[in-house]
Amino acid sequence: MKRWLHLLHRWLGIALGLLILLWLISGLVMLFVARPALHERERLQALAALPAEPPPVSAAQAWAALALAGAPEGLRLQQQLGRPVWLLQAGQTWHAVDGLTGQRRPPLTVAQARALAIEQAQRLSGRTFAVAEVELLQRDQWSVYGRFNAQRPLYRVALADADEGLELYIGQGSGELVLDTRAWERGWNWLGTVTHWLYFTPLRANGGLWRGVVLWSSGAALALVLLGLVLGVQRLRLRGRYASGSVSPYRWRWQRWHHLLGLGGGLVLLTWLFSGWLSMAPWGWPGGERAAAGEQQRWRGGALQPGSLVLPLSVPDGVGELAAQRLQGQHLWLASAPAGSLLLDMQGQVLPQGLDEARLRAAAAGLQPAARIVEAGWLRQPDLHYYSLRHQTRAFPVYRVAFDDAAGSVYYLEPRTARVALRVDQAGRWNRWLFNALHRWDFPPLAASVLVRDVVVTGLSSLGVALSLTGCVLAWRRLQSSGRRNERKPS
């Protein structure tokens, strides 16, 4: 039986050793380089400032121009190419209506996309660019994610910038900037997120196939490391050492180092593979970090009603976007600018600190109408679930509300945006330890210090890389020796 376990470990290592090595190296890259994304600060910086006076076309007229049933799921006012534009989301698609004429704007032409990209790039970088290439596409390596579906097709506009290699992705229907990438981001992410998540476009475009490949490969890798740990402990002799005086029976250095490194780093590698496997939601493993659709509806108190939306008589200086919000059946405007966001009521009055405690508590009660609030108060510094990392920022203060429902739901509410920032339930608390802590090593002491966490994760990753590298050398030698034996066999 033991021989069969050794053979299984050997051949699983031959099949998966290189993939595990790449997972470790790419994970180390991801610690320092995030996937290409348009951060909210960049998105707002790229927007042109709205005129002080509201456009002649109202939100109700813009929605009527689309002649669509129901209510919009999102509604924003922006300034594009020198004209106010209403952006309205219906279903899974964003539409644009001219704020001066009230006519539905046709999809952007290549010339319009080129002009819009030049404006946005100048506001982002403070420099004037020429356009090197414009391409209309459904998806590519950096826009394969599902969050871009409502904006497809996209214009990819490459700017003539040898130093930065800036490329902008603009929705053809909405004219919105949805993604920006730079040459160094794209280069590092081939070794980082693309390799780590197996996010190769042909594979990732088929969500079911991609999930199956990652789930089964990580599961098999988990079995490989678990088996290696069991066999490694069995061969270890701390007392009554082997004739060589070593605790390991292996005399060839690569085998001995693989054995000893496996005992030292195998457990850490096992936790990384286990937590990564869990992230693929085997058997529907839940996450519990976003408010469910029903909770979001109760938070809003109904759908947006364009007929009830009244623009403020004067838009604050520097605001690049007005977004309609709904809270407990009442409408608000979220006025966003690079310097920050402000909430406005329908009378145009600014709420400088956002929603007050009484209003947040009343809105929170609607999230769980059958449960009782057991704790509520302001959170001004990180706690166990709401905290920042290098690539994950959190706004403070937030209003934290805990309920006595069966799931033990806790909500973190942003007063300045009138949104649910985070939801944690029982499954989310398990996920906090089984994925976040085990995979990202954001244990409370480490999450508080970027430098200490970097040192710990880099050290452990280096140990795992050394272990995997010895395994790859052994696999290569085994394949070479098998090939030579086959060559010696008579035909």
matplotlib code that plots the C-alpha trace (Angstrom):
import matplotlib.pyplot as plt

x = [0.0, 2.8, 4.4, 1.2, 1.0, 4.6, 3.8, 0.6, 2.6, 5.3, 3.0, 0.8, 4.0, 5.1, 1.7, 1.2, 4.5, 5.2, 1.7, 2.1, 5.5, 3.8, 1.0, 3.5, 5.6, 2.4, 1.0, 4.1, 3.8, 0.1, 1.2, 2.7, 1.0, -2.8, -4.7, -5.4, -8.4, -9.9, -9.9, -12.7, -10.2, -9.0, -12.5, -13.5, -10.3, -11.0, -14.4, -15.0, -16.6, -20.3, -21.6, -23.0, -26.4, -28.4, -29.2, -32.5, -33.4, -34.6, -34.0, -37.7, -37.4, -34.1, -35.7, -38.8, -36.5, -35.4, -39.0, -38.2, -40.5, -40.0, -37.5, -33.8, -31.4, -28.8, -29.0, -26.1, -25.3, -21.9, -20.3, -18.8, -17.3, -18.6, -22.2, -24.2, -25.2, -27.7, -26.5, -29.2, -28.9, -31.7, -31.2, -27.6, -27.0, -26.1, -27.6, -26.8, -29.3, -28.1, -28.8, -29.4, -31.6, -33.3, -32.5, -31.0, -27.3, -26.2, -23.1, -19.8, -18.0, -14.3, -13.6, -15.7, -14.0, -10.6, -11.5, -13.0, -9.9, -7.6, -9.5, -9.6, -5.9, -5.0, -7.0, -5.5, -1.9, -1.8, -0.2, -1.5, -1.4, -1.8, -3.8, -1.8, -4.6, -8.4, -10.0, -13.7, -13.9, -16.1, -13.4, -9.7, -7.2, -7.8, -11.6, -12.6, -14.2, -18.0, -18.3, -17.8, -20.7, -23.1, -20.7, -19.8, -18.7, -15.7, -13.3, -9.7, -7.7, -3.9, -2.2, 1.1, 3.1, 6.3, 7.0, 3.7, 2.0, -1.4, -4.5, -8.1, -11.3, -14.5, -18.0, -19.4, -22.9, -22.2, -19.0, -17.8, -14.2, -14.3, -10.7, -7.2, -4.0, -0.3, 2.5, 4.1, 0.7, 0.1, 3.6, 3.6, 0.0, 0.9, 3.1, 0.7, -3.1, -3.3, -1.1, -2.4, -6.1, -5.5, -7.2, -6.3, -9.0, -10.2, -10.5, -12.0, -14.6, -16.2, -17.0, -18.1, -15.0, -12.7, -14.2, -13.9, -10.3, -9.3, -11.4, -10.1, -6.4, -6.3, -8.1, -5.5, -2.7, -4.1, -4.2, -0.6, 0.7, -1.3, 0.0, 3.5, 3.2, 2.0, 4.8, 7.3, 6.4, 6.5, 10.1, 11.3, 13.6, 14.3, 15.4, 17.3, 18.5, 19.4, 22.9, 24.1, 23.2, 20.5, 16.9, 16.0, 16.6, 17.5, 21.2, 20.8, 20.6, 17.5, 15.5, 16.8, 16.1, 12.6, 11.9, 13.1, 11.6, 8.3, 8.3, 9.2, 6.9, 4.4, 1.9, 1.9, 1.6, -1.3, -3.2, -2.7, -4.0, -6.9, -8.0, -7.5, -9.6, -12.3, -12.4, -13.9, -17.0, -17.0, -20.5, -21.7, -19.4, -20.8, -18.9, -21.3, -19.7, -22.4, -25.9, -28.4, -30.7, -33.7, -31.7, -30.6, -34.2, -35.3, -32.3, -33.4, -37.1, -38.1, -36.8, -35.5, -38.3, -37.0, -40.1, -39.3, -35.7, -35.1, -31.6, -30.2, -30.3, -26.6, -24.0, -21.1, -17.7, -15.6, -18.3, -17.9, -20.9, -24.3, -25.6, -29.2, -29.5, -32.5, -32.7, -35.8, -38.0, -36.4, -34.1, -30.6, -27.9, -24.3, -22.2, -18.7, -15.5, -11.8, -11.6, -14.4, -18.2, -21.1, -24.7, -27.4, -31.1, -33.8, -33.8, -30.1, -29.0, -25.5, -25.3, -21.6, -21.1, -23.5, -26.3, -26.6, -26.8, -30.6, -31.2, -28.6, -30.1, -33.6, -32.4, -30.5, -33.6, -35.2, -32.4, -33.6, -37.2, -37.8, -34.7, -33.6, -30.7, -28.4, -25.5, -25.0, -22.4, -19.7, -16.6, -13.6, -10.8, -10.4, -12.0, -11.7, -13.8, -13.6, -10.0, -7.7, -4.9, -2.5, -5.1, -8.2, -9.2, -11.9, -13.5, -13.9, -16.0, -18.7, -21.8, -21.7, -25.0, -25.4, -28.6, -29.8, -31.0, -30.0, -27.0, -25.7, -25.7, -23.5, -23.6, -21.1, -22.9, -21.1, -22.7, -21.1, -22.4, -25.6, -24.4, -23.9, -20.1, -19.9, -22.1, -20.8, -22.8, -21.9, -20.6, -18.6, -17.0, -15.8, -14.6, -12.7, -10.5, -10.6, -9.8, -8.7, -6.5, -5.1, -4.7, -3.8, -2.3, -4.2, -4.4, -5.2, -1.5, -0.2, -3.0, -2.1, 1.5, 2.1, 5.9, 5.6, 3.0, 5.2, 8.2, 6.2, 4.4, 7.6, 9.5, 6.9, 6.5, 10.2, 10.1, 7.2, 9.1, 12.1, 10.0, 8.2, 11.4, 13.0, 9.9, 10.1, 13.8, 12.9, 10.0, 12.3, 14.9, 12.2, 10.9, 14.4, 15.2, 11.9, 12.7, 16.2, 14.7, 12.2, 15.0, 17.0, 14.0, 14.3, 11.8]
y = [0.0, 2.4, 1.9, 2.8, 6.0, 6.8, 6.2, 8.3, 11.2, 10.9, 11.0, 13.7, 15.7, 15.1, 16.3, 19.3, 20.3, 23.0, 24.4, 24.7, 26.4, 28.9, 29.5, 30.3, 32.7, 34.4, 34.7, 36.5, 38.9, 39.6, 40.6, 43.7, 44.1, 44.1, 43.2, 46.1, 48.0, 51.5, 52.7, 55.0, 57.9, 57.4, 57.2, 60.4, 62.1, 61.2, 62.8, 66.3, 68.7, 69.2, 72.7, 74.6, 74.8, 71.6, 70.4, 71.2, 67.5, 66.0, 62.4, 61.6, 62.8, 60.9, 57.6, 58.2, 58.7, 55.1, 53.8, 50.9, 49.3, 49.3, 51.5, 52.1, 50.2, 53.0, 56.6, 59.1, 62.5, 63.1, 65.6, 63.9, 65.6, 69.0, 67.9, 66.7, 63.0, 60.9, 57.4, 54.9, 51.2, 48.9, 45.2, 44.4, 47.3, 51.0, 53.5, 57.2, 60.1, 63.6, 66.0, 68.9, 67.3, 64.5, 62.1, 58.7, 58.9, 56.3, 54.1, 56.0, 56.2, 55.5, 59.2, 60.0, 57.2, 58.6, 62.2, 61.0, 58.9, 61.9, 64.0, 61.3, 60.5, 64.1, 64.4, 61.2, 62.0, 65.7, 65.3, 65.4, 62.2, 61.1, 57.9, 54.9, 52.4, 52.1, 48.6, 47.7, 44.3, 42.2, 41.1, 40.6, 39.5, 42.5, 43.0, 39.3, 39.9, 39.7, 43.2, 44.7, 42.8, 45.8, 48.0, 45.7, 46.2, 48.2, 50.5, 49.8, 53.0, 52.7, 56.0, 56.8, 56.8, 54.8, 55.4, 54.4, 52.3, 53.6, 51.9, 53.0, 50.9, 52.9, 51.5, 52.0, 52.6, 54.7, 56.4, 55.6, 54.8, 51.4, 50.3, 51.6, 49.6, 50.4, 48.4, 47.5, 46.3, 44.1, 42.7, 41.8, 40.5, 37.8, 36.4, 37.4, 37.2, 35.6, 32.7, 32.5, 32.3, 30.6, 33.7, 33.0, 34.6, 31.5, 29.5, 32.3, 33.2, 29.9, 30.3, 26.7, 25.2, 27.6, 26.9, 23.1, 23.3, 25.4, 23.4, 20.0, 21.1, 22.8, 19.8, 17.4, 19.6, 19.6, 15.8, 15.8, 18.0, 16.2, 12.9, 14.2, 15.4, 12.0, 10.2, 12.7, 12.3, 8.5, 8.7, 11.1, 9.7, 12.1, 9.2, 6.2, 8.0, 6.4, 4.9, 8.1, 10.0, 12.0, 12.2, 11.6, 8.3, 10.1, 10.5, 12.2, 15.9, 16.8, 14.0, 14.9, 18.6, 17.9, 15.7, 18.3, 21.3, 19.4, 18.9, 22.6, 24.2, 21.6, 22.7, 26.3, 25.1, 22.9, 25.8, 27.9, 25.2, 24.4, 28.0, 28.6, 25.5, 26.8, 30.2, 28.3, 27.6, 23.8, 22.5, 26.1, 27.3, 30.8, 34.0, 36.3, 39.7, 41.4, 42.2, 39.9, 41.2, 41.3, 43.1, 45.7, 46.3, 46.8, 49.2, 51.2, 51.0, 50.5, 51.1, 54.5, 56.7, 59.2, 61.3, 62.1, 63.1, 66.8, 68.1, 70.7, 74.3, 74.5, 71.7, 72.1, 73.0, 70.2, 67.6, 65.2, 63.0, 63.0, 59.5, 58.9, 57.0, 55.6, 55.1, 53.9, 55.2, 58.6, 59.9, 61.4, 62.5, 61.3, 64.2, 62.7, 64.6, 63.6, 65.4, 63.2, 62.6, 64.5, 63.5, 66.0, 65.8, 66.5, 70.2, 70.4, 70.7, 69.2, 66.7, 67.4, 64.4, 62.2, 60.3, 60.8, 58.0, 58.1, 57.8, 55.0, 53.0, 53.4, 52.2, 49.4, 48.1, 47.5, 45.1, 42.5, 43.4, 40.1, 40.5, 42.8, 45.1, 44.0, 46.4, 49.6, 52.3, 54.1, 52.2, 54.6, 52.1, 48.6, 45.6, 41.8, 42.0, 45.6, 46.6, 47.8, 46.0, 47.2, 46.5, 46.8, 50.2, 50.9, 54.2, 55.4, 56.0, 53.5, 52.6, 49.0, 47.2, 43.7, 41.6, 38.6, 36.7, 33.1, 34.0, 36.6, 39.3, 42.4, 45.3, 48.1, 51.2, 54.1, 57.4, 59.4, 57.2, 55.8, 52.2, 48.9, 48.6, 45.1, 42.3, 39.5, 36.5, 33.1, 31.9, 35.1, 34.6, 31.1, 32.6, 35.2, 32.5, 29.7, 32.0, 35.5, 34.5, 31.2, 32.4, 36.1, 35.9, 38.9, 37.7, 40.7, 41.4, 41.1, 43.1, 46.0, 46.2, 46.2, 45.6, 42.7, 41.0, 41.5, 39.9, 37.0, 36.2, 36.6, 34.3, 31.6, 31.9, 31.5, 28.3, 27.0, 27.9, 26.0, 23.0, 23.0, 23.6, 20.5, 18.6, 19.8, 18.7, 15.3, 15.1, 16.0, 13.5, 10.8, 11.6, 11.5, 8.2, 6.7, 7.9, 6.3, 3.0, 3.1, 3.8, 0.7, -1.7, -3.9, -3.1]
z = [0.0, 0.9, -2.5, -4.2, -2.2, -3.2, -6.8, -6.6, -5.0, -7.6, -10.6, -9.2, -8.7, -12.3, -13.5, -11.2, -9.8, -12.4, -11.9, -8.1, -8.6, -10.9, -8.4, -5.7, -7.9, -9.3, -5.8, -4.7, -7.7, -6.7, -3.2, -4.8, -8.2, -8.4, -11.5, -13.9, -12.7, -12.9, -9.3, -8.2, -7.8, -11.3, -12.7, -11.1, -12.2, -15.8, -15.8, -17.1, -14.6, -14.9, -15.7, -12.7, -14.4, -14.9, -18.5, -20.1, -20.4, -17.1, -15.9, -16.6, -20.2, -20.7, -19.5, -21.7, -24.7, -24.4, -24.5, -22.1, -19.6, -15.9, -14.1, -14.6, -12.3, -12.5, -13.5, -13.8, -15.3, -16.8, -19.2, -22.4, -25.4, -24.2, -23.8, -20.8, -21.1, -19.1, -18.6, -17.7, -17.0, -18.2, -17.4, -18.3, -20.6, -20.2, -22.6, -23.2, -23.8, -24.9, -22.1, -24.6, -27.2, -25.2, -28.0, -27.5, -28.4, -31.0, -30.1, -30.2, -33.4, -33.7, -34.0, -30.9, -28.9, -30.0, -28.9, -25.6, -24.8, -25.5, -23.0, -20.4, -20.7, -20.4, -17.2, -15.8, -16.6, -17.0, -20.5, -24.1, -25.9, -29.5, -30.3, -31.7, -32.1, -31.7, -31.5, -30.9, -29.0, -26.9, -24.5, -24.3, -21.7, -19.4, -20.0, -19.6, -16.2, -15.9, -14.4, -17.8, -19.4, -19.1, -21.0, -23.9, -26.7, -25.6, -27.4, -26.6, -27.2, -27.1, -26.6, -28.3, -25.1, -25.1, -21.4, -19.9, -22.6, -21.4, -22.9, -22.1, -22.4, -23.1, -23.3, -26.9, -25.6, -22.5, -23.4, -19.9, -19.1, -17.5, -17.4, -17.8, -18.1, -18.4, -19.9, -16.6, -15.2, -18.2, -18.1, -14.4, -14.6, -17.1, -14.4, -11.6, -11.9, -15.3, -14.2, -10.7, -11.6, -15.0, -16.5, -20.1, -22.3, -24.3, -21.0, -18.9, -21.5, -20.7, -17.0, -16.3, -18.0, -16.3, -12.9, -13.4, -14.5, -11.5, -9.0, -10.1, -10.6, -7.2, -5.6, -7.1, -6.0, -2.5, -2.5, -3.7, -0.9, 1.8, 0.6, 0.6, 4.2, 5.3, 3.5, 4.7, 8.4, 8.0, 6.6, 9.2, 12.0, 14.8, 17.0, 15.8, 12.8, 9.5, 9.0, 7.4, 10.6, 8.8, 9.8, 6.1, 4.3, 1.0, 0.1, -3.2, -2.3, -4.4, -2.8, 0.7, 0.2, -1.1, 1.9, 4.5, 2.7, 2.5, 6.3, 6.8, 4.2, 3.3, 5.9, 4.7, 1.1, 2.1, 3.7, 0.6, -1.7, 0.6, 0.9, -2.9, -3.6, -1.2, -3.1, -6.1, -4.0, -4.0, -3.1, -3.2, -0.3, 0.4, 0.9, 2.8, 1.9, -0.2, 0.7, -1.1, -3.8, -1.4, 1.2, -1.3, -2.4, 1.2, 1.7, -1.3, -0.5, -4.2, -7.7, -9.0, -10.1, -12.8, -12.5, -8.9, -9.6, -9.4, -10.3, -7.9, -9.1, -9.0, -9.2, -6.7, -8.3, -9.6, -9.6, -12.5, -11.9, -10.3, -9.5, -8.4, -5.1, -3.3, 0.4, 2.2, -0.6, -0.8, -3.5, -3.1, -5.4, -5.0, -6.3, -7.0, -7.6, -7.4, -4.0, -2.6, -2.8, -1.3, -0.7, -1.9, -1.1, -3.7, -2.7, -3.5, 0.1, 0.8, 3.6, 4.5, 6.7, 4.8, 6.6, 10.3, 12.9, 13.2, 9.5, 9.1, 12.0, 10.6, 7.1, 8.7, 10.4, 7.0, 6.0, 8.5, 9.3, 11.2, 13.4, 16.2, 16.3, 19.1, 18.5, 16.5, 16.5, 14.6, 13.5, 13.1, 12.9, 11.4, 13.1, 12.3, 9.1, 7.9, 7.2, 4.5, 2.6, -0.1, -2.9, -0.7, 0.6, 3.2, 4.0, 7.6, 9.6, 8.9, 10.8, 12.1, 12.8, 14.2, 14.2, 16.2, 13.1, 12.6, 10.4, 12.9, 10.2, 10.6, 8.1, 7.6, 6.2, 4.5, 5.5, 2.7, -0.2, 1.4, 0.5, 2.2, 2.2, 3.6, 4.9, 7.2, 8.2, 9.7, 6.4, 6.0, 9.4, 8.3, 5.1, 7.0, 8.5, 5.9, 2.9, 3.9, 6.8, 5.3, 1.7, 2.1, 5.6, 6.8, 10.4, 12.6, 13.7, 10.1, 8.5, 10.7, 9.4, 5.6, 6.0, 8.5, 6.3, 3.2, 5.0, 6.3, 3.1, 1.0, 3.3, 3.3, -0.5, -0.9, 1.2, -1.0, -4.2, -3.0, -2.1, -5.5, -7.4, -5.9, -6.8, -10.4, -10.6, -9.3, -11.8, -14.7, -13.7, -13.4, -16.9, -18.3, -16.7, -18.0, -21.4, -21.4, -20.2, -23.1, -25.6, -24.3, -24.7, -27.9, -30.6]

ax = plt.figure().add_subplot(projection="3d")
ax.plot(x, y, z, "-o")
ax.set_aspect("equal")
plt.show()
